[in-house]
Amino acid sequence: MKLSLLLLSCLVSLPAFAQATAKDTTAARQQITAVVDDFRDAILQKDKKKFLGLFLREDITWQSVDGDERLKRRRQKDPQATRVNLTARETPTRFIDGIVANKGRSEEKFINVRIDTDGTIASVSFEFTFHFDDRVINRGQESWHLVNTDSGWKIASVIWSNN
């Protein structure tokens, strides 16, 4: 009898739980979309402070991986070139510093943005093109992990392909 009451109670509360969870993830998706938009805008505006404010901390994983064609071209110049450069020198700060220092216009465009979240953590993935003075200089796939902190959503890792 106790087990059937417990099961009945769970079944009755399940729709309310699902509805509350859907509302939570809808709000989270909107907030995460704002982070994606701020990332793009900070690059366009060369706004270092805004850009760095999007990250959990300075030393997050910030890693590129060369696609087959790019690796082939690199190995023509350096036969020892590897697909993944494991040096720790690349950071969000170095990235935005390069953009700010460059007189040209930089822009990253996001295509097919996908957000998966439970309201506490999230993953964002998309295809991208990176433009310098309206010329595409890189394209590929990019993925972020985010965490919902007391001060909003923060990017905890970024990986992307160089194609």
N, C-alpha and C positions, 0 to 999 in steps of 0.2 A: 504494500500500500504506500509506504513512504517513497519507494522508488518511482511509482507511477505519479505521485504528486510532484516529485522533483522533475520528472520528464515533462509533465504538463506545464509546470511553471517555466521551464526552459523554452518550450515551444511557444508559449504565450508571449514571453518577453523577447523572442528572437526578432520579430518584425521591428520592434522599437529599437533594438540594438542596431539592426542593419540600417535603419533610417538615420539614427544618430551618427553612425560611422560614415555613411554617405555624405552627410552634412559636413563632418569634420574633414573628410578628404577633399570635398569640393573647395572649401576655404583654403586648405593647404595647397591644392593645385593652383589656385589663383595667386597665392603668395609666392609660390615657386616660379610661376610664369613671370611675376614681377622681377624676381632675381635674374632670370634669363634676359629679360628686357633691359635691366640695369647693367648687366654684363656687356651687352651689345652697345648700349648708349655710352658707357664709360670708355669703351674703345673709340667710338666715333668722336666723342668730346675730348679725348685724351685726358680724362679725369682720373688721375692716379688715386686720390683719396676715396672716391666713390668705388673704384674698381677693387682696391684692397679691402674695403669694408665688407665685401661680399664673401670673404674667406674666413674659415674657422681660425686659421693661424697662418703665419708666413710659410711654414715648412710642410705644407700639404704635399701629397703625391701630385706631381705635375709632370706627366710622362707622355712622350710621343713614341710612336712605333712606325717605322718606314714600311710602306707597301712594297710589293715585288718590283715594280718598275723603278721607283725611287731608289731602292736598295741596289738594283742592277746598275743604275747610273752612278751611284756613289762608289760602287766597287770597281768601276772602270778607272776612277781616280785613285782609289785606295782599296786594294784587294782585301785588306783586313777589316773593312767597314762592317759593322754589325747592324742588324735590324733595330735593336733597342740600344740606345745610348744610356748607360746606367750612371752617368755622372750626376752629381747632386747640384750642379750649378744652375739648372733651369728652375725658376720659381715664378709665381705670379708677379712678383716685384720686377724681376728682370724683364718679363714679357711686357708689362705696361711701361716700364722705363724706356724700352726700345721704341715703343709706339710714340710716347711723348717726345722723345728726342728727335724722331724722324719728322721732317717737314711735310712729308706727303700725307695723304688721307688713308687711314686704315679702317677697314670694316669687316666684321665677321657676320655672315648671313647664316641663319639657322633654317633648316628644312626638315619637315616631318618630326617635330618635337614630340617626344613621348615622355610622360611623367608617370612614375609608379611610386605611390606613397601610402603609408598608413597614418600619416599625420605627425609622425615622430621622426622617421627617416624617409629619404626619397632617393630615387635614381632618376636621372634625366639623360636621355640619349637623343641624338639627332644627327643628321647629315649636315655638313657645313661647307661653306666656301669662304676662304679668307682672301680679301681684296686689298691691294695696295694701289692707290691712284686708279681705281676702277679696273685693274688687271687682277685676275685670279692668280694668286701665288701658291695656294694650297687648297686642297679639298680632301674630304674624308669623312670619317665617322668620329663622333666625340661623345664621351660619357662622363657624367658627374655623379658623385655621391654628395648628398646634403644631409645636414642634421638640423632639427628644429631646436634652437637655443632660446634662452631667455630674452635674447635681443633679436629674434627672428631667424629665418633660414640662413644657414651658412654653408658654403661649399667646402667639403672635406677632402675631395680628390677630383682630379681632372686627368683623363687619358684621351688621346686622340691619335688617329692614323694620319700619316703624311703620304698623300697620293698625288 
